Amino acid sequence: MKIRVSDYTTNEIIKIMREYVDRTQFEFADDCNLNRRSIQNYEYGTVNYTFETLVKIAKFYHFEITIESTSKTEQMINKY
């Protein structure tokens, strides 16, 4: 699976990851040693998760997080 995170909200991303591994919110939370209520809050968008939480989930389920520069970003970097 490959997604562009810029096409989704943060709450959609965590839900997409959970659904891809075919886990309920409770199973997903338990697998990653997270609070069950937190996963619900992340998916509903009432609470934002940290990058640390995203990395923890990615490592557990063997997702790869890649940060790729766009031409606009390169132009901004080269401007300075």
C-alpha positions in Angstrom: 0.0 0.0 0.0 1.2 3.5 -0.8 -0.6 6.7 0.0 0.1 10.4 -0.3 -0.5 11.8 3.1 -1.1 15.3 1.6 -4.3 13.8 0.1 -5.8 12.9 3.5 -6.4 14.4 6.9 -4.4 13.1 9.9 -7.4 11.2 11.2 -8.0 9.5 7.8 -4.4 8.3 7.7 -4.5 6.4 10.9 -7.8 4.9 10.0 -6.4 3.8 6.6 -3.5 2.2 8.3 -5.7 0.3 10.7 -8.1 -0.9 8.0 -5.2 -2.0 5.8 -4.0 -4.4 8.6 -7.6 -5.5 9.1 -7.8 -4.7 12.9 -10.5 -3.2 15.0 -9.7 0.0 16.9 -9.3 -2.0 20.1 -7.0 -4.6 18.5 -5.0 -1.8 16.8 -4.5 -0.1 20.1 -3.6 -3.3 22.0 -1.1 -4.3 19.3 0.7 -1.0 19.5 0.4 -0.7 23.3 -1.8 2.4 23.0 -4.8 3.5 24.9 -8.0 2.2 23.2 -9.8 5.5 23.6 -6.9 7.3 22.0 -7.3 5.4 18.7 -11.0 6.4 18.6 -10.1 10.0 19.3 -7.4 9.9 16.6 -9.8 8.5 14.0 -12.6 11.0 14.9 -10.1 13.8 14.7 -10.9 15.1 18.2 -7.2 14.5 19.3 -4.1 14.7 17.2 -1.5 12.0 17.5 2.2 12.7 17.6 4.8 11.7 15.0 6.2 9.5 17.7 2.9 7.6 17.8 2.8 7.3 14.0 6.3 5.9 13.9 5.4 3.4 16.7 2.5 2.1 14.7 4.5 2.0 11.5 7.3 0.0 13.1 4.9 -2.5 14.6 3.0 -3.1 11.4 6.0 -2.7 9.1 4.9 0.4 7.3 7.5 2.6 5.8 7.3 6.3 6.3 9.0 8.3 3.5 9.4 12.0 3.3 9.9 13.2 -0.2 10.7 16.6 -1.4 8.6 18.3 -4.1 9.8 20.8 -6.6 8.2 23.5 -4.6 10.0 22.5 -1.5 13.3 22.3 -3.4 12.7 25.9 -4.7 12.1 27.1 -1.2 15.2 25.4 0.2 17.4 26.7 -2.6 16.0 30.3 -2.1 17.8 30.5 1.3 
